[in-house]
Amino acid sequence: MKFLRLFWIFPVLLLVAVGTVSCSKKDPNVLYYTCPMHPQIQKSEPGQCPICGMSLVPVKRDEIP
Ligand SMILES: [Zn+2]
């Protein structure tokens, strides 16, 4: 019954995998998210522009002059 004893490892591996994916999702080069039409909108997370409803685009460190 070695198999059953190792069974707990699968949910643990799943949690680790999910944690890794959600961490790698956040680009460390992204400074903030902004609306292409409204540069005054600066959000720390992706979403929609509160003015026009467009999807916010990430502004990356190396894109700033
Ligand atoms: Zn906008």
N, CA, C, O and the ligand as a Tripos MOL2 file, in Angstrom:
@<TRIPOS>MOLECULE
protein
  261   259    66     0     0
PROTEIN
NO_CHARGES

@<TRIPOS>ATOM
      1 N           0.8450   -1.2230    0.0000 N.3       1 MET1
      2 CA          0.0000    0.0000    0.0000 C.3       1 MET1
      3 C           0.8730    1.2640    0.0000 C.2       1 MET1
      4 O           0.5160    2.2850    0.5870 O.2       1 MET1
      5 N           2.0090    1.1650   -0.6640 N.am      2 LYS2
      6 CA          2.8730    2.3370   -0.7720 C.3       2 LYS2
      7 C           2.1880    3.4600   -1.5570 C.2       2 LYS2
      8 O           2.3760    4.6450   -1.2810 O.2       2 LYS2
      9 N           1.3900    3.0460   -2.5440 N.am      3 PHE3
     10 CA          0.7410    4.0260   -3.4190 C.3       3 PHE3
     11 C          -0.1680    4.9590   -2.6270 C.2       3 PHE3
     12 O          -0.1660    6.1730   -2.8340 O.2       3 PHE3
     13 N          -0.9600    4.3630   -1.7000 N.am      4 LEU4
     14 CA         -1.8960    5.1910   -0.9250 C.3       4 LEU4
     15 C          -1.1400    6.1440   -0.0020 C.2       4 LEU4
     16 O          -1.5740    7.2690    0.2450 O.2       4 LEU4
     17 N          -0.0300    5.6820    0.4890 N.am      5 ARG5
     18 CA          0.7310    6.5300    1.4060 C.3       5 ARG5
     19 C           1.2880    7.7620    0.6750 C.2       5 ARG5
     20 O           1.4470    8.8260    1.2730 O.2       5 ARG5
     21 N           1.5790    7.6060   -0.6110 N.am      6 LEU6
     22 CA          2.1080    8.7300   -1.3870 C.3       6 LEU6
     23 C           1.0120    9.6110   -1.9760 C.2       6 LEU6
     24 O           1.2930   10.5890   -2.6700 O.2       6 LEU6
     25 N          -0.2270    9.2580   -1.6950 N.am      7 PHE7
     26 CA         -1.3280    9.9390   -2.3810 C.3       7 PHE7
     27 C          -1.4210   11.4230   -2.0070 C.2       7 PHE7
     28 O          -1.8620   12.2330   -2.8220 O.2       7 PHE7
     29 N          -1.0170   11.7860   -0.8000 N.am      8 TRP8
     30 CA         -1.1170   13.1780   -0.3490 C.3       8 TRP8
     31 C          -0.2460   14.1060   -1.1940 C.2       8 TRP8
     32 O          -0.4660   15.3160   -1.2210 O.2       8 TRP8
     33 N           0.7450   13.5350   -1.8830 N.am      9 ILE9
     34 CA          1.7120   14.3770   -2.5880 C.3       9 ILE9
     35 C           1.0890   15.0510   -3.8110 C.2       9 ILE9
     36 O           1.5720   16.0870   -4.2680 O.2       9 ILE9
     37 N           0.0070   14.4530   -4.3410 N.am     10 PHE10
     38 CA         -0.5770   15.0240   -5.5650 C.3      10 PHE10
     39 C          -1.2270   16.3920   -5.3240 C.2      10 PHE10
     40 O          -0.9580   17.3260   -6.0800 O.2      10 PHE10
     41 N          -2.0700   16.5380   -4.3010 N.am     11 PRO11
     42 CA         -2.5990   17.8880   -4.0510 C.3      11 PRO11
     43 C          -1.5150   18.8920   -3.7020 C.2      11 PRO11
     44 O          -1.6230   20.0700   -4.0440 O.2      11 PRO11
     45 N          -0.4670   18.4340   -3.0210 N.am     12 VAL12
     46 CA          0.6370   19.3410   -2.6820 C.3      12 VAL12
     47 C           1.3350   19.8090   -3.9550 C.2      12 VAL12
     48 O           1.6160   20.9960   -4.1220 O.2      12 VAL12
     49 N           1.6120   18.8530   -4.8580 N.am     13 LEU13
     50 CA          2.2420   19.2150   -6.1270 C.3      13 LEU13
     51 C           1.3710   20.1770   -6.9180 C.2      13 LEU13
     52 O           1.8640   21.1080   -7.5560 O.2      13 LEU13
     53 N           0.0620   19.9350   -6.8650 N.am     14 LEU14
     54 CA         -0.8720   20.7950   -7.5880 C.3      14 LEU14
     55 C          -0.8020   22.2260   -7.0450 C.2      14 LEU14
     56 O          -0.7650   23.1900   -7.8090 O.2      14 LEU14
     57 N          -0.7850   22.3490   -5.7140 N.am     15 LEU15
     58 CA         -0.7080   23.6710   -5.0970 C.3      15 LEU15
     59 C           0.5840   24.3730   -5.4800 C.2      15 LEU15
     60 O           0.5870   25.5690   -5.7700 O.2      15 LEU15
     61 N           1.6820   23.6270   -5.4820 N.am     16 VAL16
     62 CA          2.9750   24.2060   -5.8490 C.3      16 VAL16
     63 C           2.9330   24.6800   -7.2970 C.2      16 VAL16
     64 O           3.4210   25.7650   -7.6150 O.2      16 VAL16
     65 N           2.3390   23.8520   -8.1860 N.am     17 ALA17
     66 CA          2.2550   24.2060   -9.5980 C.3      17 ALA17
     67 C           1.4120   25.4640   -9.7830 C.2      17 ALA17
     68 O           1.7900   26.3640  -10.5330 O.2      17 ALA17
     69 N           0.2730   25.5240   -9.1010 N.am     18 VAL18
     70 CA         -0.6010   26.6930   -9.2260 C.3      18 VAL18
     71 C           0.1160   27.9330   -8.6980 C.2      18 VAL18
     72 O           0.0310   29.0100   -9.2880 O.2      18 VAL18
     73 N           0.8170   27.7700   -7.5880 N.am     19 GLY19
     74 CA          1.5450   28.9020   -7.0170 C.3      19 GLY19
     75 C           2.6260   29.3940   -7.9550 C.2      19 GLY19
     76 O           2.8340   30.5990   -8.0900 O.2      19 GLY19
     77 N           3.3170   28.4710   -8.6030 N.am     20 THR20
     78 CA          4.3730   28.8570   -9.5390 C.3      20 THR20
     79 C           3.7890   29.6040  -10.7260 C.2      20 THR20
     80 O           4.3510   30.6020  -11.1760 O.2      20 THR20
     81 N           2.6510   29.1170  -11.2370 N.am     21 VAL21
     82 CA          2.0340   29.7510  -12.3980 C.3      21 VAL21
     83 C           1.5670   31.1600  -12.0430 C.2      21 VAL21
     84 O           1.7850   32.0970  -12.8120 O.2      21 VAL21
     85 N           0.9260   31.3180  -10.8830 N.am     22 SER22
     86 CA          0.4060   32.6340  -10.5390 C.3      22 SER22
     87 C           1.5490   33.5960  -10.2490 C.2      22 SER22
     88 O           1.3930   34.8060  -10.4140 O.2      22 SER22
     89 N           2.6940   33.0780   -9.8180 N.am     23 CYS23
     90 CA          3.8370   33.9450   -9.5680 C.3      23 CYS23
     91 C           4.4640   34.3760  -10.8900 C.2      23 CYS23
     92 O           4.7910   35.5490  -11.0720 O.2      23 CYS23
     93 N           4.6320   33.4260  -11.8120 N.am     24 SER24
     94 CA          5.2920   33.7440  -13.0710 C.3      24 SER24
     95 C           4.4050   34.6070  -13.9510 C.2      24 SER24
     96 O           4.8810   35.2220  -14.9050 O.2      24 SER24
     97 N           3.1080   34.6540  -13.6330 N.am     25 LYS25
     98 CA          2.1920   35.4740  -14.4110 C.3      25 LYS25
     99 C           2.5510   36.9520  -14.2600 C.2      25 LYS25
    100 O           2.4340   37.7290  -15.2080 O.2      25 LYS25
    101 N           2.9820   37.3220  -13.0760 N.am     26 LYS26
    102 CA          3.2960   38.7190  -12.8140 C.3      26 LYS26
    103 C           4.6890   39.0140  -13.3470 C.2      26 LYS26
    104 O           5.6890   38.5040  -12.8420 O.2      26 LYS26
    105 N           4.7310   39.8390  -14.3640 N.am     27 ASP27
    106 CA          5.9930   40.1910  -14.9890 C.3      27 ASP27
    107 C           6.7100   41.2240  -14.1200 C.2      27 ASP27
    108 O           6.1540   42.2890  -13.8550 O.2      27 ASP27
    109 N           7.9230   40.9340  -13.6740 N.am     28 PRO28
    110 CA          8.6330   41.8930  -12.8160 C.3      28 PRO28
    111 C           9.0070   43.1660  -13.5520 C.2      28 PRO28
    112 O           9.3240   44.1780  -12.9280 O.2      28 PRO28
    113 N           8.9710   43.1180  -14.8940 N.am     29 ASN29
    114 CA          9.2960   44.3140  -15.6620 C.3      29 ASN29
    115 C           8.1030   45.2380  -15.8360 C.2      29 ASN29
    116 O           8.2530   46.3690  -16.2970 O.2      29 ASN29
    117 N           6.9140   44.7620  -15.4680 N.am     30 VAL30
    118 CA          5.7230   45.5950  -15.6330 C.3      30 VAL30
    119 C           5.6540   46.5920  -14.4790 C.2      30 VAL30
    120 O           5.5670   46.2090  -13.3130 O.2      30 VAL30
    121 N           5.6940   47.8570  -14.8210 N.am     31 LEU31
    122 CA          5.6280   48.8920  -13.7930 C.3      31 LEU31
    123 C           4.1880   49.1260  -13.3730 C.2      31 LEU31
    124 O           3.8820   49.1730  -12.1820 O.2      31 LEU31
    125 N           3.2910   49.2740  -14.3650 N.am     32 TYR32
    126 CA          1.8750   49.4780  -14.0720 C.3      32 TYR32
    127 C           1.0900   49.2060  -15.3400 C.2      32 TYR32
    128 O           1.6640   48.9900  -16.4070 O.2      32 TYR32
    129 N          -0.2100   49.2200  -15.2140 N.am     33 TYR33
    130 CA         -1.0860   49.0180  -16.3650 C.3      33 TYR33
    131 C          -1.7810   50.3300  -16.6670 C.2      33 TYR33
    132 O          -2.2240   51.0390  -15.7640 O.2      33 TYR33
    133 N          -1.8700   50.6400  -17.9440 N.am     34 THR34
    134 CA         -2.4670   51.9020  -18.3380 C.3      34 THR34
    135 C          -3.3760   51.7070  -19.5320 C.2      34 THR34
    136 O          -3.3250   50.6820  -20.2110 O.2      34 THR34
    137 N          -4.2290   52.7300  -19.7840 N.am     35 CYS35
    138 CA         -5.1100   52.7180  -20.9320 C.3      35 CYS35
    139 C          -4.4180   53.4380  -22.0830 C.2      35 CYS35
    140 O          -3.8690   54.5230  -21.8910 O.2      35 CYS35
    141 N          -4.4350   52.8480  -23.2800 N.am     36 PRO36
    142 CA         -3.7770   53.5180  -24.4160 C.3      36 PRO36
    143 C          -4.3800   54.8930  -24.7090 C.2      36 PRO36
    144 O          -3.6890   55.7830  -25.2050 O.2      36 PRO36
    145 N          -5.6530   55.0620  -24.4060 N.am     37 MET37
    146 CA         -6.3150   56.3340  -24.6750 C.3      37 MET37
    147 C          -6.2180   57.3020  -23.5000 C.2      37 MET37
    148 O          -6.3390   58.5140  -23.6750 O.2      37 MET37
    149 N          -6.0050   56.7720  -22.3270 N.am     38 HIS38
    150 CA         -5.9820   57.6210  -21.1260 C.3      38 HIS38
    151 C          -4.7440   57.2970  -20.2930 C.2      38 HIS38
    152 O          -4.8240   56.5390  -19.3250 O.2      38 HIS38
    153 N          -3.6050   57.8680  -20.6660 N.am     39 PRO39
    154 CA         -2.3500   57.5460  -19.9620 C.3      39 PRO39
    155 C          -2.3560   57.9570  -18.4930 C.2      39 PRO39
    156 O          -1.5010   57.5270  -17.7190 O.2      39 PRO39
    157 N          -3.3300   58.7960  -18.1110 N.am     40 GLN40
    158 CA         -3.3740   59.1830  -16.6980 C.3      40 GLN40
    159 C          -3.8630   58.0500  -15.8060 C.2      40 GLN40
    160 O          -3.7030   58.0910  -14.5860 O.2      40 GLN40
    161 N          -4.4710   57.0240  -16.4390 N.am     41 ILE41
    162 CA         -4.9130   55.8540  -15.6810 C.3      41 ILE41
    163 C          -3.7140   54.9550  -15.4370 C.2      41 ILE41
    164 O          -3.0950   54.4660  -16.3820 O.2      41 ILE41
    165 N          -3.3900   54.7390  -14.1830 N.am     42 GLN42
    166 CA         -2.2690   53.8630  -13.8430 C.3      42 GLN42
    167 C          -2.7180   52.9220  -12.7400 C.2      42 GLN42
    168 O          -3.0150   53.3410  -11.6210 O.2      42 GLN42
    169 N          -2.7600   51.6260  -13.0850 N.am     43 LYS43
    170 CA         -3.1970   50.6330  -12.1030 C.3      43 LYS43
    171 C          -2.1080   49.5950  -11.9150 C.2      43 LYS43
    172 O          -1.3270   49.3170  -12.8260 O.2      43 LYS43
    173 N          -2.0690   49.0290  -10.7210 N.am     44 SER44
    174 CA         -1.0370   48.0260  -10.4320 C.3      44 SER44
    175 C          -1.4360   46.6520  -10.9480 C.2      44 SER44
    176 O          -0.6030   45.7470  -11.0040 O.2      44 SER44
    177 N          -2.7070   46.4830  -11.3270 N.am     45 GLU45
    178 CA         -3.1690   45.1830  -11.8120 C.3      45 GLU45
    179 C          -3.9060   45.3600  -13.1280 C.2      45 GLU45
    180 O          -4.4900   46.4130  -13.3840 O.2      45 GLU45
    181 N          -3.8780   44.3070  -13.9800 N.am     46 PRO46
    182 CA         -4.6070   44.3980  -15.2450 C.3      46 PRO46
    183 C          -6.1080   44.5180  -15.0200 C.2      46 PRO46
    184 O          -6.6450   44.0420  -14.0200 O.2      46 PRO46
    185 N          -6.7720   45.1680  -15.9770 N.am     47 GLY47
    186 CA         -8.2140   45.3510  -15.8390 C.3      47 GLY47
    187 C          -8.7290   46.1990  -16.9750 C.2      47 GLY47
    188 O          -8.1730   46.1950  -18.0730 O.2      47 GLY47
    189 N          -9.7950   46.9270  -16.7040 N.am     48 GLN48
    190 CA        -10.3820   47.7810  -17.7240 C.3      48 GLN48
    191 C         -10.2730   49.2490  -17.3220 C.2      48 GLN48
    192 O         -10.3010   49.5980  -16.1420 O.2      48 GLN48
    193 N         -10.1490   50.0870  -18.3320 N.am     49 CYS49
    194 CA        -10.1110   51.5270  -18.0910 C.3      49 CYS49
    195 C         -11.4530   51.9740  -17.5350 C.2      49 CYS49
    196 O         -12.4930   51.6580  -18.1130 O.2      49 CYS49
    197 N         -11.4510   52.7080  -16.4180 N.am     50 PRO50
    198 CA        -12.7200   53.1730  -15.8420 C.3      50 PRO50
    199 C         -13.3930   54.2480  -16.6980 C.2      50 PRO50
    200 O         -14.5750   54.5360  -16.5050 O.2      50 PRO50
    201 N         -12.6640   54.8390  -17.6310 N.am     51 ILE51
    202 CA        -13.2470   55.8990  -18.4660 C.3      51 ILE51
    203 C         -13.8730   55.3140  -19.7260 C.2      51 ILE51
    204 O         -15.0360   55.5920  -20.0220 O.2      51 ILE51
    205 N         -13.1120   54.5000  -20.4800 N.am     52 CYS52
    206 CA        -13.6120   54.0130  -21.7620 C.3      52 CYS52
    207 C         -13.8370   52.5020  -21.7830 C.2      52 CYS52
    208 O         -14.4190   51.9870  -22.7360 O.2      52 CYS52
    209 N         -13.3930   51.7900  -20.7640 N.am     53 GLY53
    210 CA        -13.6420   50.3540  -20.6910 C.3      53 GLY53
    211 C         -12.6790   49.5120  -21.5000 C.2      53 GLY53
    212 O         -12.8550   48.2970  -21.5930 O.2      53 GLY53
    213 N         -11.6730   50.1210  -22.0840 N.am     54 MET54
    214 CA        -10.6750   49.3450  -22.8180 C.3      54 MET54
    215 C          -9.8070   48.5430  -21.8560 C.2      54 MET54
    216 O          -9.6460   48.9090  -20.6910 O.2      54 MET54
    217 N          -9.2480   47.4390  -22.3620 N.am     55 SER55
    218 CA         -8.3330   46.6470  -21.5460 C.3      55 SER55
    219 C          -7.0590   47.4420  -21.3120 C.2      55 SER55
    220 O          -6.5130   48.0690  -22.2190 O.2      55 SER55
    221 N          -6.6060   47.3970  -20.0700 N.am     56 LEU56
    222 CA         -5.3710   48.1070  -19.7520 C.3      56 LEU56
    223 C          -4.1780   47.3370  -20.3000 C.2      56 LEU56
    224 O          -4.1700   46.1060  -20.3120 O.2      56 LEU56
    225 N          -3.1780   48.0720  -20.7490 N.am     57 VAL57
    226 CA         -1.9760   47.4420  -21.2950 C.3      57 VAL57
    227 C          -0.8270   47.6440  -20.3120 C.2      57 VAL57
    228 O          -0.7270   48.6910  -19.6730 O.2      57 VAL57
    229 N           0.0440   46.6340  -20.1940 N.am     58 PRO58
    230 CA          1.1660   46.7650  -19.2690 C.3      58 PRO58
    231 C           2.2220   47.7340  -19.7850 C.2      58 PRO58
    232 O           2.5570   47.7340  -20.9690 O.2      58 PRO58
    233 N           2.7350   48.5470  -18.8910 N.am     59 VAL59
    234 CA          3.8730   49.4170  -19.2180 C.3      59 VAL59
    235 C           5.0910   48.7960  -18.5840 C.2      59 VAL59
    236 O           5.1490   48.6090  -17.3690 O.2      59 VAL59
    237 N           6.0600   48.4780  -19.4100 N.am     60 LYS60
    238 CA          7.2350   47.7660  -18.9050 C.3      60 LYS60
    239 C           8.3880   48.7370  -18.6820 C.2      60 LYS60
    240 O           8.4730   49.8120  -19.2750 O.2      60 LYS60
    241 N           9.2570   48.2960  -17.8010 N.am     61 ARG61
    242 CA         10.3920   49.1160  -17.3910 C.3      61 ARG61
    243 C          11.2080   49.5900  -18.5900 C.2      61 ARG61
    244 O          11.5600   50.7650  -18.6850 O.2      61 ARG61
    245 N          11.5120   48.6460  -19.5240 N.am     62 ASP62
    246 CA         12.4040   48.9840  -20.6240 C.3      62 ASP62
    247 C          11.7010   49.7700  -21.7180 C.2      62 ASP62
    248 O          12.3450   50.1840  -22.6820 O.2      62 ASP62
    249 N          10.3740   49.9910  -21.5920 N.am     63 GLU63
    250 CA          9.6640   50.7790  -22.6010 C.3      63 GLU63
    251 C           9.6370   52.2500  -22.2370 C.2      63 GLU63
    252 O           9.2320   53.0930  -23.0380 O.2      63 GLU63
    253 N          10.0730   52.5530  -21.0220 N.am     64 ILE64
    254 CA         10.1140   53.9600  -20.5870 C.3      64 ILE64
    255 C          11.4450   54.5600  -20.9960 C.2      64 ILE64
    256 O          12.4960   54.0170  -20.6560 O.2      64 ILE64
    257 N          11.4210   55.6570  -21.7100 N.am     65 PRO65
    258 CA         12.6680   56.2540  -22.2100 C.3      65 PRO65
    259 C          13.5570   56.8020  -21.0820 C.2      65 PRO65
    260 O          14.6360   57.3310  -21.3480 O.2      65 PRO65
    261 ZN         -9.4730   54.6990  -21.4320 Zn       66 ZN66
@<TRIPOS>BOND
     1     1     2 1
     2     2     3 1
     3     3     4 2
     4     3     5 am
     5     5     6 1
     6     6     7 1
     7     7     8 2
     8     7     9 am
     9     9    10 1
    10    10    11 1
    11    11    12 2
    12    11    13 am
    13    13    14 1
    14    14    15 1
    15    15    16 2
    16    15    17 am
    17    17    18 1
    18    18    19 1
    19    19    20 2
    20    19    21 am
    21    21    22 1
    22    22    23 1
    23    23    24 2
    24    23    25 am
    25    25    26 1
    26    26    27 1
    27    27    28 2
    28    27    29 am
    29    29    30 1
    30    30    31 1
    31    31    32 2
    32    31    33 am
    33    33    34 1
    34    34    35 1
    35    35    36 2
    36    35    37 am
    37    37    38 1
    38    38    39 1
    39    39    40 2
    40    39    41 am
    41    41    42 1
    42    42    43 1
    43    43    44 2
    44    43    45 am
    45    45    46 1
    46    46    47 1
    47    47    48 2
    48    47    49 am
    49    49    50 1
    50    50    51 1
    51    51    52 2
    52    51    53 am
    53    53    54 1
    54    54    55 1
    55    55    56 2
    56    55    57 am
    57    57    58 1
    58    58    59 1
    59    59    60 2
    60    59    61 am
    61    61    62 1
    62    62    63 1
    63    63    64 2
    64    63    65 am
    65    65    66 1
    66    66    67 1
    67    67    68 2
    68    67    69 am
    69    69    70 1
    70    70    71 1
    71    71    72 2
    72    71    73 am
    73    73    74 1
    74    74    75 1
    75    75    76 2
    76    75    77 am
    77    77    78 1
    78    78    79 1
    79    79    80 2
    80    79    81 am
    81    81    82 1
    82    82    83 1
    83    83    84 2
    84    83    85 am
    85    85    86 1
    86    86    87 1
    87    87    88 2
    88    87    89 am
    89    89    90 1
    90    90    91 1
    91    91    92 2
    92    91    93 am
    93    93    94 1
    94    94    95 1
    95    95    96 2
    96    95    97 am
    97    97    98 1
    98    98    99 1
    99    99   100 2
   100    99   101 am
   101   101   102 1
   102   102   103 1
   103   103   104 2
   104   103   105 am
   105   105   106 1
   106   106   107 1
   107   107   108 2
   108   107   109 am
   109   109   110 1
   110   110   111 1
   111   111   112 2
   112   111   113 am
   113   113   114 1
   114   114   115 1
   115   115   116 2
   116   115   117 am
   117   117   118 1
   118   118   119 1
   119   119   120 2
   120   119   121 am
   121   121   122 1
   122   122   123 1
   123   123   124 2
   124   123   125 am
   125   125   126 1
   126   126   127 1
   127   127   128 2
   128   127   129 am
   129   129   130 1
   130   130   131 1
   131   131   132 2
   132   131   133 am
   133   133   134 1
   134   134   135 1
   135   135   136 2
   136   135   137 am
   137   137   138 1
   138   138   139 1
   139   139   140 2
   140   139   141 am
   141   141   142 1
   142   142   143 1
   143   143   144 2
   144   143   145 am
   145   145   146 1
   146   146   147 1
   147   147   148 2
   148   147   149 am
   149   149   150 1
   150   150   151 1
   151   151   152 2
   152   151   153 am
   153   153   154 1
   154   154   155 1
   155   155   156 2
   156   155   157 am
   157   157   158 1
   158   158   159 1
   159   159   160 2
   160   159   161 am
   161   161   162 1
   162   162   163 1
   163   163   164 2
   164   163   165 am
   165   165   166 1
   166   166   167 1
   167   167   168 2
   168   167   169 am
   169   169   170 1
   170   170   171 1
   171   171   172 2
   172   171   173 am
   173   173   174 1
   174   174   175 1
   175   175   176 2
   176   175   177 am
   177   177   178 1
   178   178   179 1
   179   179   180 2
   180   179   181 am
   181   181   182 1
   182   182   183 1
   183   183   184 2
   184   183   185 am
   185   185   186 1
   186   186   187 1
   187   187   188 2
   188   187   189 am
   189   189   190 1
   190   190   191 1
   191   191   192 2
   192   191   193 am
   193   193   194 1
   194   194   195 1
   195   195   196 2
   196   195   197 am
   197   197   198 1
   198   198   199 1
   199   199   200 2
   200   199   201 am
   201   201   202 1
   202   202   203 1
   203   203   204 2
   204   203   205 am
   205   205   206 1
   206   206   207 1
   207   207   208 2
   208   207   209 am
   209   209   210 1
   210   210   211 1
   211   211   212 2
   212   211   213 am
   213   213   214 1
   214   214   215 1
   215   215   216 2
   216   215   217 am
   217   217   218 1
   218   218   219 1
   219   219   220 2
   220   219   221 am
   221   221   222 1
   222   222   223 1
   223   223   224 2
   224   223   225 am
   225   225   226 1
   226   226   227 1
   227   227   228 2
   228   227   229 am
   229   229   230 1
   230   230   231 1
   231   231   232 2
   232   231   233 am
   233   233   234 1
   234   234   235 1
   235   235   236 2
   236   235   237 am
   237   237   238 1
   238   238   239 1
   239   239   240 2
   240   239   241 am
   241   241   242 1
   242   242   243 1
   243   243   244 2
   244   243   245 am
   245   245   246 1
   246   246   247 1
   247   247   248 2
   248   247   249 am
   249   249   250 1
   250   250   251 1
   251   251   252 2
   252   251   253 am
   253   253   254 1
   254   254   255 1
   255   255   256 2
   256   255   257 am
   257   257   258 1
   258   258   259 1
   259   259   260 2
@<TRIPOS>SUBSTRUCTURE
     1 MET1         2 RESIDUE 1 A MET
     2 LYS2         6 RESIDUE 1 A LYS
     3 PHE3        10 RESIDUE 1 A PHE
     4 LEU4        14 RESIDUE 1 A LEU
     5 ARG5        18 RESIDUE 1 A ARG
     6 LEU6        22 RESIDUE 1 A LEU
     7 PHE7        26 RESIDUE 1 A PHE
     8 TRP8        30 RESIDUE 1 A TRP
     9 ILE9        34 RESIDUE 1 A ILE
    10 PHE10       38 RESIDUE 1 A PHE
    11 PRO11       42 RESIDUE 1 A PRO
    12 VAL12       46 RESIDUE 1 A VAL
    13 LEU13       50 RESIDUE 1 A LEU
    14 LEU14       54 RESIDUE 1 A LEU
    15 LEU15       58 RESIDUE 1 A LEU
    16 VAL16       62 RESIDUE 1 A VAL
    17 ALA17       66 RESIDUE 1 A ALA
    18 VAL18       70 RESIDUE 1 A VAL
    19 GLY19       74 RESIDUE 1 A GLY
    20 THR20       78 RESIDUE 1 A THR
    21 VAL21       82 RESIDUE 1 A VAL
    22 SER22       86 RESIDUE 1 A SER
    23 CYS23       90 RESIDUE 1 A CYS
    24 SER24       94 RESIDUE 1 A SER
    25 LYS25       98 RESIDUE 1 A LYS
    26 LYS26      102 RESIDUE 1 A LYS
    27 ASP27      106 RESIDUE 1 A ASP
    28 PRO28      110 RESIDUE 1 A PRO
    29 ASN29      114 RESIDUE 1 A ASN
    30 VAL30      118 RESIDUE 1 A VAL
    31 LEU31      122 RESIDUE 1 A LEU
    32 TYR32      126 RESIDUE 1 A TYR
    33 TYR33      130 RESIDUE 1 A TYR
    34 THR34      134 RESIDUE 1 A THR
    35 CYS35      138 RESIDUE 1 A CYS
    36 PRO36      142 RESIDUE 1 A PRO
    37 MET37      146 RESIDUE 1 A MET
    38 HIS38      150 RESIDUE 1 A HIS
    39 PRO39      154 RESIDUE 1 A PRO
    40 GLN40      158 RESIDUE 1 A GLN
    41 ILE41      162 RESIDUE 1 A ILE
    42 GLN42      166 RESIDUE 1 A GLN
    43 LYS43      170 RESIDUE 1 A LYS
    44 SER44      174 RESIDUE 1 A SER
    45 GLU45      178 RESIDUE 1 A GLU
    46 PRO46      182 RESIDUE 1 A PRO
    47 GLY47      186 RESIDUE 1 A GLY
    48 GLN48      190 RESIDUE 1 A GLN
    49 CYS49      194 RESIDUE 1 A CYS
    50 PRO50      198 RESIDUE 1 A PRO
    51 ILE51      202 RESIDUE 1 A ILE
    52 CYS52      206 RESIDUE 1 A CYS
    53 GLY53      210 RESIDUE 1 A GLY
    54 MET54      214 RESIDUE 1 A MET
    55 SER55      218 RESIDUE 1 A SER
    56 LEU56      222 RESIDUE 1 A LEU
    57 VAL57      226 RESIDUE 1 A VAL
    58 PRO58      230 RESIDUE 1 A PRO
    59 VAL59      234 RESIDUE 1 A VAL
    60 LYS60      238 RESIDUE 1 A LYS
    61 ARG61      242 RESIDUE 1 A ARG
    62 ASP62      246 RESIDUE 1 A ASP
    63 GLU63      250 RESIDUE 1 A GLU
    64 ILE64      254 RESIDUE 1 A ILE
    65 PRO65      258 RESIDUE 1 A PRO
    66 ZN66       261 GROUP 0 **** ****
